[in-house]
Amino acid sequence: MENGPKKLVMKKEYKNKTMNIPDKITSSNQSNDQLLYFTSNSLLKDDCTLVFISDRTGSPNIFVRDTATGIEKQLTNFSDGYLKSYVYFDGNPYAGLGKASISLDPKNALVYFIHGRFIKVVDLNGHERTLAEYPDGQMTAFTHVSADGKRLCVPTTDARALDGDLKLTRQPEYDIDKRVREEKLNSYLRVYCTETGKELLCERVPEAWITHVQFSPLDSNVILYNNEWPSDCGIRRMWIWNGAGHRRLRTEEDGRSKEDWTCHEMWERDGKGIIYHGSYKNGIAYLGRVLPDGSGVVEIPFPEGWKRYGHFTEGFGNKLVADGYYAQPEDEKEEHTHRNGLWICLLEVDWKAKKIKWIPLCKNRSSWKTQDEHPHPIFNHNSDAVYFTSDMDGKRAIYRVNL
């Protein structure tokens, strides 16, 4: 479908700053392509195969691309749109591909996803099978496959939580967390055996709206999960299920407040810690790290004025990649994304000294107009390149910048 990858041009001078020009990996110009959600890597372990979502058939489907030859293959063949879920509130409640549900097992080259009411898996030859069917009366969100590939976690929430009218922005008009708590709705951590489809765990979490789940890289009995959009986000966002109980990861200590905003928790690659970010009630943004037992909290404030929304993904050692917050003085002229990040940056973090070295790699130039246009940068497995999504050329495509 596509010619081979273009030659990567490096180090262009941009207003006295050394800047990379990203390589456009997918470029059909007639369709929209995007990475999987950033809690799942989109590359196989050898970094030679990219898994992505595209609407080039008229409906979202899963594709793979050989990063060396540019050869692409379609893995699924659906024509019924996308499933209603977080964050696709305007989807079909009973049919379609769960765009948020796609999770890659990079070691075993298997892609897990939800279609309609069914939890499925497909290999790189397009051989698809159904693992299980989740219950009626439930809505799903982002799923996650364990590091050993043996378990799949599917969070579900009572469908009543997402039952209501939408704004023009396709977001609900009502407070979902308030409804969940007032009507005592439930979420469930559902864990399935990836070989047999047997449900291994169905842990009810009362009065919670869970949308993000991630197995510990070290222990698939331990699951990091969230409460989405809570009013007391500073202390109710991040949780650990350790197989026996639930642990809150951020509390009101050392100046932290329930009125703070906390978001996008993610395991470090070695499983030793969890990173997250947010902003304090005074408006200053921060990057944080906490140990799985809730101890060792370190939070590093950003410079005042760095408020452009973004995401952080952990790489190797003390390095992170981000698509937000970093700003240069001339950035205020770029009003089309005034509240969202402009740059893809490499971060070198010294948690002990509470210092961050920000290294701008390139501008993402995305519109951020919907969830799908969020850049969501990720490292490849070798951590020598960063991939991200952008619609800088009008259509969504996947870009790569080498380190």
C-alpha positions as CSV (number, residue, x, y, z in Angstrom):
1,M,0.0,0.0,0.0
2,E,2.9,2.3,0.7
3,N,6.4,2.9,-0.6
4,G,9.4,2.4,1.6
5,P,10.1,4.8,4.5
6,K,11.6,8.2,3.6
7,K,15.1,9.1,4.6
8,L,15.2,10.8,7.9
9,V,16.6,14.4,7.8
10,M,18.2,15.4,11.1
11,K,19.2,18.6,12.8
12,K,17.6,21.6,11.1
13,E,18.4,25.0,12.5
14,Y,15.1,26.6,13.8
15,K,15.4,30.0,15.3
16,N,18.8,29.2,16.7
17,K,17.6,25.9,18.1
18,T,18.8,22.6,16.8
19,M,15.7,20.8,15.7
20,N,14.9,17.4,14.2
21,I,12.5,16.9,11.2
22,P,10.4,13.9,12.0
23,D,10.0,11.1,9.4
24,K,6.4,10.5,8.3
25,I,5.9,6.8,8.6
26,T,2.4,6.4,7.3
27,S,1.3,8.8,4.6
28,S,-1.6,7.7,2.6
29,N,-2.9,11.3,2.6
30,Q,-6.5,10.0,2.1
31,S,-6.9,8.3,5.5
32,N,-6.3,8.9,9.2
33,D,-3.7,6.7,10.9
34,Q,-2.7,6.7,14.6
35,L,-0.7,4.8,17.2
36,L,-2.4,2.6,19.8
37,Y,-3.0,4.3,23.1
38,F,0.3,5.1,24.7
39,T,-0.1,2.7,27.7
40,S,0.5,0.0,25.0
41,N,3.6,0.1,22.8
42,S,2.7,0.0,19.1
43,L,5.9,-1.9,18.1
44,L,6.9,-5.5,18.2
45,K,9.9,-6.3,20.4
46,D,12.3,-6.1,17.5
47,D,11.0,-2.6,16.5
48,C,10.6,-3.9,12.9
49,T,6.8,-4.0,12.9
50,L,4.4,-1.2,13.7
51,V,0.8,-1.8,14.7
52,F,-1.6,1.1,14.2
53,I,-5.2,2.1,13.6
54,S,-6.4,3.4,10.3
55,D,-9.8,4.4,8.8
56,R,-8.6,3.9,5.2
57,T,-11.3,1.3,4.6
58,G,-14.0,3.7,5.7
59,S,-14.2,2.2,9.2
60,P,-11.5,1.9,11.8
61,N,-9.4,-1.2,11.5
62,I,-6.0,-2.6,12.8
63,F,-3.0,-2.6,10.4
64,V,0.7,-3.5,10.6
65,R,3.6,-2.0,8.8
66,D,7.1,-3.3,8.2
67,T,9.3,-0.4,9.3
68,A,12.1,-1.4,6.9
69,T,10.2,-2.2,3.7
70,G,7.1,-0.1,4.2
71,I,4.8,-3.0,3.4
72,E,1.5,-2.8,5.2
73,K,-1.1,-5.5,6.0
74,Q,-4.7,-5.2,7.2
75,L,-5.4,-7.4,10.2
76,T,-9.1,-6.8,10.8
77,N,-11.9,-6.1,8.3
78,F,-14.7,-4.3,10.1
79,S,-17.2,-1.9,8.6
80,D,-19.4,-1.0,11.6
81,G,-17.6,2.0,13.0
82,Y,-16.3,2.3,16.5
83,L,-17.7,1.1,19.8
84,K,-19.0,3.5,22.5
85,S,-16.5,3.6,25.3
86,Y,-14.2,6.0,27.1
87,V,-13.1,8.2,25.3
88,Y,-15.4,7.6,22.3
89,F,-18.7,8.6,23.9
90,D,-20.4,9.0,20.5
91,G,-19.7,5.5,19.4
92,N,-22.2,2.6,18.9
93,P,-23.1,1.0,22.2
94,Y,-23.4,-2.5,20.8
95,A,-21.1,-2.7,17.7
96,G,-17.9,-1.5,16.2
97,L,-14.2,-1.7,17.0
98,G,-13.2,-0.6,20.5
99,K,-10.5,1.9,19.4
100,A,-9.5,2.4,23.1
101,S,-9.3,-1.3,23.7
102,I,-6.4,-2.3,21.4
103,S,-3.4,-3.6,23.3
104,L,-0.3,-5.2,21.8
105,D,1.7,-8.2,23.1
106,P,5.0,-7.2,21.5
107,K,6.8,-10.4,22.5
108,N,4.3,-12.8,21.1
109,A,3.1,-10.6,18.2
110,L,-0.6,-10.7,19.2
111,V,-3.1,-7.8,19.2
112,Y,-6.0,-7.9,21.7
113,F,-9.1,-5.8,21.1
114,I,-12.8,-5.5,21.7
115,H,-15.4,-5.7,18.9
116,G,-19.0,-5.2,19.9
117,R,-19.5,-7.4,23.0
118,F,-16.6,-9.7,22.2
119,I,-13.0,-9.7,23.4
120,K,-10.8,-10.9,20.6
121,V,-7.1,-11.5,19.5
122,V,-5.5,-11.4,16.1
123,D,-2.1,-12.5,14.9
124,L,0.0,-10.8,12.3
125,N,-1.4,-13.1,9.6
126,G,-4.9,-11.9,10.3
127,H,-6.0,-15.1,12.1
128,E,-8.6,-13.9,14.6
129,R,-10.3,-15.6,17.5
130,T,-12.8,-14.7,20.2
131,L,-11.5,-15.0,23.8
132,A,-14.6,-14.1,25.7
133,E,-17.8,-12.0,25.8
134,Y,-18.1,-9.3,28.5
135,P,-21.5,-8.9,30.2
136,D,-24.4,-6.8,28.9
137,G,-25.0,-3.6,30.7
138,Q,-21.2,-2.8,30.8
139,M,-19.0,-0.2,29.0
140,T,-15.3,-0.6,28.4
141,A,-12.2,1.5,28.2
142,F,-8.5,1.0,27.7
143,T,-7.3,-2.6,28.1
144,H,-3.8,-4.0,28.9
145,V,-2.0,-7.3,28.3
146,S,0.5,-8.5,30.9
147,A,4.3,-8.5,30.3
148,D,4.3,-12.3,29.9
149,G,1.4,-12.2,27.5
150,K,-0.7,-14.6,29.7
151,R,-3.3,-12.2,31.0
152,L,-5.5,-9.5,29.6
153,C,-7.2,-6.9,31.9
154,V,-10.4,-5.4,30.6
155,P,-12.0,-2.7,32.8
156,T,-15.7,-2.3,32.6
157,T,-18.2,0.1,34.2
158,D,-22.0,-0.1,34.6
159,A,-23.3,1.3,31.3
160,R,-25.5,3.8,33.2
161,A,-22.3,5.9,33.8
162,L,-22.2,6.8,30.1
163,D,-25.9,7.1,29.5
164,G,-26.7,10.7,28.5
165,D,-26.5,13.5,26.0
166,L,-23.3,14.8,24.5
167,K,-22.0,18.3,24.0
168,L,-20.8,19.6,20.6
169,T,-17.3,18.5,21.8
170,R,-18.7,14.9,22.0
171,Q,-18.1,14.9,25.7
172,P,-21.0,14.1,28.2
173,E,-23.1,17.1,29.4
174,Y,-23.2,15.7,32.9
175,D,-20.6,14.9,35.6
176,I,-19.9,11.1,35.2
177,D,-18.0,10.7,38.5
178,K,-20.8,12.5,40.4
179,R,-23.4,10.1,38.9
180,V,-21.3,7.1,39.6
181,R,-21.0,8.0,43.3
182,E,-24.6,9.2,43.8
183,E,-26.1,6.2,42.1
184,K,-23.5,3.8,43.6
185,L,-22.4,2.4,40.2
186,N,-19.6,-0.1,39.9
187,S,-16.5,-0.7,37.9
188,Y,-14.8,-4.1,37.5
189,L,-11.3,-5.2,37.0
190,R,-11.8,-8.2,34.7
191,V,-8.7,-10.4,34.0
192,Y,-8.9,-13.1,31.3
193,C,-6.5,-15.9,30.4
194,T,-5.2,-15.1,26.9
195,E,-4.9,-18.8,26.0
196,T,-8.4,-20.0,27.1
197,G,-10.4,-16.9,27.5
198,K,-11.3,-17.9,31.1
199,E,-12.1,-15.1,33.4
200,L,-9.5,-15.3,36.2
201,L,-10.6,-12.2,38.1
202,C,-13.7,-10.0,38.4
203,E,-12.9,-7.5,41.1
204,R,-15.7,-5.1,41.8
205,V,-14.7,-1.6,42.7
206,P,-17.7,0.3,44.1
207,E,-18.5,3.9,43.2
208,A,-15.7,4.1,40.8
209,W,-15.3,4.8,37.1
210,I,-12.2,3.0,35.9
211,T,-10.8,3.7,32.5
212,H,-7.0,2.9,32.6
213,V,-5.5,-0.4,33.7
214,Q,-1.9,-1.6,33.6
215,F,-0.3,-4.8,34.9
216,S,3.0,-4.4,36.8
217,P,5.9,-5.3,34.5
218,L,7.2,-7.5,37.4
219,D,4.0,-9.2,38.7
220,S,0.8,-9.7,36.7
221,N,-1.1,-10.1,40.0
222,V,-0.6,-6.3,40.6
223,I,-2.7,-3.9,38.5
224,L,-2.3,-0.1,38.4
225,Y,-5.7,1.6,37.8
226,N,-7.5,4.9,38.1
227,N,-10.6,6.7,39.0
228,E,-11.5,8.9,36.0
229,W,-12.5,12.6,36.3
230,P,-13.0,12.6,40.1
231,S,-13.7,15.9,41.8
232,D,-10.9,15.1,44.3
233,C,-8.5,14.1,41.6
234,G,-5.4,15.0,43.7
235,I,-6.0,12.0,45.9
236,R,-8.5,9.7,44.2
237,R,-7.0,9.2,40.7
238,M,-4.3,6.5,41.2
239,W,-4.7,3.1,42.8
240,I,-3.0,-0.3,43.0
241,W,-4.8,-3.6,43.2
242,N,-2.2,-6.1,44.7
243,G,-4.3,-9.2,44.4
244,A,-5.6,-8.9,48.0
245,G,-6.6,-5.2,48.4
246,H,-6.6,-1.7,47.0
247,R,-4.0,1.0,47.8
248,R,-4.3,4.7,47.2
249,L,-1.1,6.1,45.7
250,R,-1.4,9.8,46.4
251,T,-2.5,11.3,49.7
252,E,-2.8,14.8,51.3
253,E,0.7,15.1,52.7
254,D,3.7,17.4,52.2
255,G,1.6,20.1,50.5
256,R,-0.4,17.7,48.2
257,S,-4.1,18.4,48.1
258,K,-7.3,16.7,46.9
259,E,-7.8,19.9,44.9
260,D,-4.7,19.2,42.8
261,W,-5.1,17.6,39.4
262,T,-3.4,14.2,38.8
263,C,-3.3,12.3,35.6
264,H,-1.8,9.6,33.2
265,E,-0.2,7.2,35.7
266,M,2.2,4.8,34.1
267,W,4.6,2.1,35.2
268,E,8.3,2.6,34.7
269,R,9.7,0.0,32.3
270,D,11.5,-1.9,35.1
271,G,8.4,-1.9,37.3
272,K,10.1,-0.2,40.2
273,G,8.1,3.0,40.2
274,I,5.1,4.8,38.7
275,I,5.2,8.2,37.0
276,Y,2.4,10.6,36.7
277,H,1.8,14.3,36.1
278,G,-0.7,17.1,36.9
279,S,-1.0,20.5,38.4
280,Y,-1.3,21.9,41.9
281,K,-4.3,23.9,42.9
282,N,-2.2,27.1,42.5
283,G,-1.9,26.2,38.7
284,I,1.8,25.1,38.7
285,A,2.2,21.9,36.7
286,Y,4.4,19.0,38.0
287,L,5.9,15.6,37.1
288,G,5.7,12.9,39.8
289,R,6.9,9.5,40.8
290,V,5.7,7.1,43.5
291,L,6.6,3.6,44.5
292,P,4.0,0.8,44.2
293,D,3.5,0.7,48.0
294,G,2.7,4.4,48.0
295,S,6.0,5.6,49.5
296,G,8.8,7.6,48.0
297,V,6.7,10.3,46.5
298,V,8.7,12.9,44.5
299,E,7.1,15.7,42.6
300,I,9.0,18.2,40.4
301,P,7.3,21.5,39.6
302,F,7.6,23.0,36.1
303,P,8.4,26.6,35.3
304,E,5.5,29.0,35.9
305,G,3.6,29.4,32.6
306,W,4.3,25.8,31.4
307,K,0.7,24.8,31.3
308,R,0.2,23.2,27.8
309,Y,-1.5,19.9,28.3
310,G,0.4,16.7,27.4
311,H,1.5,13.2,28.2
312,F,4.6,11.5,29.5
313,T,5.9,8.0,28.6
314,E,8.8,6.2,30.4
315,G,11.7,5.0,28.4
316,F,15.1,3.7,29.5
317,G,17.0,4.7,32.6
318,N,15.8,8.1,33.8
319,K,14.6,9.2,30.4
320,L,11.0,10.2,29.5
321,V,9.3,11.5,26.4
322,A,6.6,14.2,26.5
323,D,4.3,16.0,24.1
324,G,3.3,18.8,26.4
325,Y,4.3,21.6,28.9
326,Y,7.7,22.6,27.5
327,A,7.5,26.1,26.0
328,Q,9.6,28.7,24.2
329,P,8.7,32.4,24.3
330,E,7.6,32.5,20.7
331,D,5.2,29.5,21.3
332,E,2.5,31.9,22.5
333,K,2.0,33.0,18.9
334,E,0.7,29.5,18.0
335,E,-2.8,30.0,19.2
336,H,-4.4,27.0,17.4
337,T,-3.2,24.8,20.2
338,H,-3.0,27.3,23.0
339,R,-3.9,24.9,25.8
340,N,-2.1,21.9,24.3
341,G,1.6,20.9,23.9
342,L,3.6,22.0,20.8
343,W,6.8,20.0,21.3
344,I,8.0,16.4,21.5
345,C,10.7,16.5,24.1
346,L,13.2,14.1,25.6
347,L,13.5,14.5,29.4
348,E,16.4,13.4,31.6
349,V,15.1,13.3,35.1
350,D,17.1,13.3,38.3
351,W,14.5,12.4,40.9
352,K,16.8,12.7,43.8
353,A,17.8,16.2,43.0
354,K,14.3,17.0,41.7
355,K,15.7,18.3,38.4
356,I,14.6,17.8,34.8
357,K,16.6,18.5,31.6
358,W,14.2,19.2,28.7
359,I,15.6,18.4,25.3
360,P,13.2,19.6,22.5
361,L,13.3,17.1,19.6
362,C,10.7,18.6,17.2
363,K,7.3,20.2,17.1
364,N,4.4,17.8,17.0
365,R,2.2,20.4,15.1
366,S,-1.0,18.4,15.9
367,S,-4.4,20.1,16.2
368,W,-5.3,18.1,19.3
369,K,-8.9,18.5,18.1
370,T,-10.0,15.0,19.3
371,Q,-8.5,12.2,21.3
372,D,-7.2,10.7,18.1
373,E,-5.1,13.7,17.3
374,H,-3.2,13.6,20.6
375,P,0.4,12.8,19.8
376,H,0.8,10.2,22.6
377,P,4.6,9.8,22.0
378,I,6.2,6.5,22.8
379,F,9.8,5.2,22.7
380,N,10.6,2.2,20.6
381,H,11.9,-0.8,22.6
382,N,15.5,0.0,21.8
383,S,14.8,3.6,23.1
384,D,16.7,5.1,20.1
385,A,13.6,6.6,18.4
386,V,10.3,8.2,19.4
387,Y,7.0,7.7,17.5
388,F,3.9,10.0,17.7
389,T,0.7,10.8,16.0
390,S,-0.1,14.2,14.3
391,D,-2.4,15.7,11.8
392,M,0.2,18.4,10.8
393,D,-0.5,17.6,7.1
394,G,-4.3,17.6,7.4
395,K,-4.8,13.9,8.0
396,R,-3.6,11.9,11.0
397,A,-0.3,10.1,10.4
398,I,2.4,8.4,12.5
399,Y,5.8,10.1,12.7
400,R,9.2,9.1,14.0
401,V,12.1,11.1,15.2
402,N,15.4,9.4,15.9
403,L,17.4,10.1,19.1
